[in-house]
């Protein structure tokens, strides 16, 4: 019984990853905004344009989130917060998180 409960808890942990990133109340406002934007870019970048309308929807989301500059913006964040390990950790977690 204990083993089964432990396995259930461990299997649920990966589902909490993106929420842990979002919940960073100690992040500076610009870092919070970046984290939200990055997760949106990750999400829309993984979507399938199965028809023209969906392709337009994806394209509009990618444009409005400015996903074409997300990597350069991350580098600026990393320089700005290079002495704040909590911010850098959030950026690391967000890199592959899906919003």
Backbone as JSON, one array per atom type, in Angstrom:
{
  "sequence": "XXXXXXXXXXXXXXXXXXXXXXXXXXXXXXXXXXXXXXXXXXXXXXXXXXXXXXXXXXXXXXXXXXXXXXXXXXXXXXXXXXXXXXXXXXXXXXXXXXX",
  "N": [[0.82, -1.19, 0.0], [1.89, 1.31, 0.85], [3.98, 1.55, -0.97], [2.54, 1.69, -3.37], [1.18, 4.13, -3.03], [3.37, 5.87, -2.88], [4.41, 5.56, -5.47], [2.29, 6.61, -6.94], [2.36, 9.29, -6.15], [4.93, 10.04, -7.04], [4.61, 9.68, -9.79], [2.93, 11.75, -10.38], [4.41, 14.04, -10.02], [5.9, 15.15, -12.32], [3.82, 16.48, -13.6], [3.47, 18.74, -12.15], [5.53, 20.43, -12.7], [5.52, 22.77, -14.68], [3.69, 24.4, -13.3], [5.04, 24.96, -10.97], [6.95, 26.65, -11.94], [5.4, 28.83, -12.81], [4.39, 29.69, -10.41], [6.21, 31.31, -9.14], [6.38, 33.58, -6.93], [8.33, 35.28, -6.0], [9.74, 36.21, -8.1], [11.06, 38.88, -10.1], [8.99, 41.35, -11.74], [9.45, 41.62, -14.56], [10.76, 39.25, -15.1], [8.79, 37.38, -14.44], [6.92, 37.99, -16.42], [8.41, 37.29, -18.67], [8.72, 34.5, -18.24], [6.07, 33.6, -18.45], [5.57, 34.35, -21.11], [7.55, 32.82, -22.45], [6.68, 30.2, -21.93], [4.29, 30.26, -23.3], [5.25, 30.56, -25.92], [6.61, 28.14, -26.14], [4.44, 26.41, -26.0], [2.8, 27.13, -28.28], [4.64, 26.75, -30.3], [4.79, 24.03, -30.46], [2.42, 23.22, -31.53], [0.2, 21.79, -33.97], [-0.42, 22.72, -37.24], [-3.05, 21.91, -38.58], [-4.89, 22.74, -40.44], [-5.67, 25.6, -42.57], [-6.85, 27.68, -41.05], [-6.12, 27.02, -38.46], [-3.38, 27.25, -38.72], [-3.17, 30.03, -39.11], [-4.07, 30.89, -36.62], [-2.07, 29.87, -34.92], [0.15, 31.22, -36.0], [-0.54, 33.9, -35.44], [-0.53, 33.87, -32.62], [2.17, 33.27, -32.13], [3.37, 35.52, -33.26], [2.24, 37.59, -31.65], [3.27, 36.96, -29.17], [5.88, 37.44, -29.62], [7.77, 35.45, -30.3], [9.93, 35.11, -31.94], [11.99, 36.52, -30.85], [12.51, 35.45, -28.42], [14.68, 33.89, -27.5], [16.89, 35.67, -27.53], [15.92, 37.52, -25.73], [15.86, 35.96, -23.44], [18.6, 35.66, -22.98], [19.26, 38.29, -22.31], [17.81, 38.49, -19.92], [19.17, 36.6, -18.41], [21.68, 37.82, -18.17], [20.98, 40.16, -16.8], [19.99, 39.14, -14.36], [22.07, 37.63, -13.32], [23.23, 37.25, -10.84], [21.27, 36.25, -9.26], [20.22, 33.42, -8.26], [17.71, 32.16, -7.98], [16.07, 33.3, -9.91], [17.46, 32.58, -12.22], [17.18, 29.82, -12.05], [14.42, 29.56, -12.44], [14.29, 30.44, -15.08], [15.73, 28.37, -16.29], [14.01, 26.19, -15.76], [11.79, 26.97, -17.18], [12.57, 26.89, -19.8], [11.91, 24.52, -21.23], [9.3, 24.2, -20.5], [5.77, 23.98, -20.89], [3.18, 26.16, -21.62]],
  "CA": [[0.0, 0.0, 0.0], [2.76, 2.48, 0.9], [4.68, 1.62, -2.25], [1.58, 2.13, -4.39], [0.96, 5.55, -2.79], [4.6, 6.57, -3.26], [4.47, 5.56, -6.93], [1.28, 7.54, -7.43], [2.87, 10.65, -5.92], [6.06, 10.28, -7.94], [4.15, 9.79, -11.18], [2.25, 13.03, -10.54], [5.35, 15.15, -9.89], [6.18, 15.87, -13.56], [2.7, 17.33, -13.96], [3.54, 19.96, -11.37], [6.67, 21.23, -13.12], [5.21, 24.1, -15.18], [3.01, 25.19, -12.29], [6.06, 25.44, -10.05], [7.58, 27.79, -12.59], [4.45, 29.93, -12.81], [4.08, 30.12, -9.05], [7.35, 32.02, -8.57], [5.98, 34.91, -6.49], [9.5, 36.09, -5.69], [10.39, 36.66, -9.32], [10.78, 40.26, -10.52], [7.87, 41.43, -12.69], [9.86, 41.35, -15.94], [11.08, 37.82, -15.2], [7.5, 36.69, -14.48], [6.36, 38.2, -17.76], [9.19, 36.48, -19.6], [8.4, 33.09, -18.0], [4.75, 33.38, -19.05], [5.74, 34.45, -22.56], [8.33, 31.67, -22.93], [5.84, 29.01, -21.91], [3.36, 30.41, -24.42], [6.0, 30.25, -27.15], [6.83, 26.69, -26.15], [3.16, 25.77, -26.31], [2.38, 27.36, -29.66], [5.64, 26.17, -31.18], [4.55, 22.59, -30.56], [1.09, 22.97, -32.08], [0.13, 21.31, -35.34], [-1.3, 23.51, -38.12], [-3.74, 20.88, -39.36], [-5.59, 23.39, -41.54], [-5.25, 26.99, -42.74], [-7.32, 28.49, -39.93], [-5.27, 26.72, -37.3], [-2.08, 27.85, -39.03], [-3.28, 31.46, -38.84], [-4.17, 31.04, -35.17], [-0.73, 29.63, -34.38], [1.0, 32.32, -36.45], [-0.89, 35.1, -34.69], [-0.05, 33.71, -31.25], [3.63, 33.36, -32.17], [3.7, 36.93, -33.49], [1.88, 38.45, -30.51], [4.19, 36.64, -28.07], [7.22, 37.79, -30.09], [8.57, 34.24, -30.11], [11.16, 35.19, -32.73], [13.04, 37.16, -30.06], [12.49, 34.88, -27.07], [16.03, 33.43, -27.12], [17.7, 36.85, -27.23], [15.38, 38.1, -24.5], [16.33, 35.12, -22.34], [20.0, 36.0, -22.71], [19.25, 39.56, -21.57], [17.36, 38.17, -18.56], [20.27, 35.9, -17.72], [22.7, 38.82, -17.81], [20.42, 41.07, -15.79], [19.8, 38.44, -13.08], [23.15, 36.65, -13.19], [23.56, 37.04, -9.42], [20.05, 35.83, -8.56], [20.05, 32.02, -8.66], [16.3, 31.75, -8.07], [15.58, 33.74, -11.22], [18.11, 31.72, -13.22], [16.56, 28.5, -11.95], [13.12, 29.66, -13.11], [14.54, 30.47, -16.52], [16.09, 27.01, -16.69], [12.8, 25.35, -15.74], [10.86, 27.46, -18.2], [13.1, 26.66, -21.14], [11.16, 23.46, -21.9], [7.96, 24.11, -19.94], [4.68, 24.28, -21.81], [2.16, 26.96, -20.96]],
  "C": [[0.87, 1.27, 0.0], [3.5, 2.65, -0.42], [3.76, 2.15, -3.35], [1.33, 3.64, -4.24], [2.18, 6.36, -3.21], [4.73, 6.64, -4.78], [3.46, 6.53, -7.53], [1.75, 8.98, -7.27], [4.0, 10.96, -6.89], [5.62, 10.42, -9.39], [3.45, 11.12, -11.43], [3.22, 14.2, -10.53], [5.65, 15.84, -11.21], [5.05, 16.79, -13.98], [2.74, 18.67, -13.23], [4.63, 20.9, -11.85], [6.34, 22.61, -13.63], [4.52, 24.98, -14.15], [4.01, 25.72, -11.27], [6.77, 26.65, -10.64], [6.66, 29.0, -12.51], [4.25, 30.52, -11.42], [5.18, 30.93, -8.41], [7.0, 33.43, -8.11], [7.16, 35.84, -6.2], [10.22, 36.59, -6.93], [10.09, 38.14, -9.57], [9.71, 40.26, -11.62], [8.3, 41.11, -14.12], [10.22, 39.88, -16.14], [9.8, 37.0, -15.23], [6.88, 36.79, -15.86], [7.1, 37.34, -18.79], [8.83, 35.0, -19.47], [7.06, 32.75, -18.65], [4.84, 33.38, -20.57], [6.47, 33.24, -23.12], [7.48, 30.4, -22.97], [4.79, 29.07, -23.01], [4.03, 30.08, -25.74], [6.26, 28.75, -27.26], [5.55, 25.96, -26.55], [2.82, 25.91, -27.79], [3.38, 26.78, -30.66], [5.46, 24.68, -31.39], [3.21, 22.23, -31.15], [1.16, 22.58, -33.55], [-0.86, 22.17, -36.13], [-2.0, 22.55, -39.07], [-4.64, 21.45, -40.44], [-5.19, 24.87, -41.56], [-5.65, 27.87, -41.56], [-6.44, 28.27, -38.69], [-3.86, 27.3, -37.51], [-2.08, 29.34, -38.76], [-3.33, 31.72, -37.34], [-2.79, 30.88, -34.51], [0.19, 30.79, -34.75], [0.73, 33.6, -35.69], [-0.38, 35.02, -33.26], [1.47, 33.86, -31.19], [4.07, 34.8, -32.39], [3.41, 37.79, -32.26], [2.78, 38.19, -29.3], [5.64, 37.01, -28.39], [8.2, 36.62, -29.89], [9.86, 34.27, -30.9], [12.3, 35.83, -31.95], [13.2, 36.54, -28.67], [13.89, 34.43, -26.61], [16.92, 34.62, -26.73], [17.22, 37.51, -25.94], [15.79, 37.27, -23.28], [17.78, 35.45, -21.99], [20.11, 37.32, -21.94], [18.82, 39.33, -20.12], [18.49, 37.51, -17.77], [21.39, 36.86, -17.32], [22.2, 39.72, -16.68], [20.37, 40.42, -14.41], [20.89, 37.4, -12.8], [23.53, 36.36, -11.75], [22.34, 36.64, -8.59], [19.71, 34.39, -8.98], [18.6, 31.57, -8.76], [15.7, 32.14, -9.42], [16.17, 32.85, -12.3], [17.5, 30.32, -13.22], [15.19, 28.51, -12.64], [13.28, 29.71, -14.62], [14.91, 29.1, -17.05], [14.86, 26.12, -16.76], [11.85, 25.71, -16.87], [11.3, 27.1, -19.62], [12.32, 25.59, -21.9], [9.73, 23.3, -21.38], [6.92, 24.57, -20.96], [3.59, 25.01, -21.06], [0.76, 26.63, -21.32]]
}
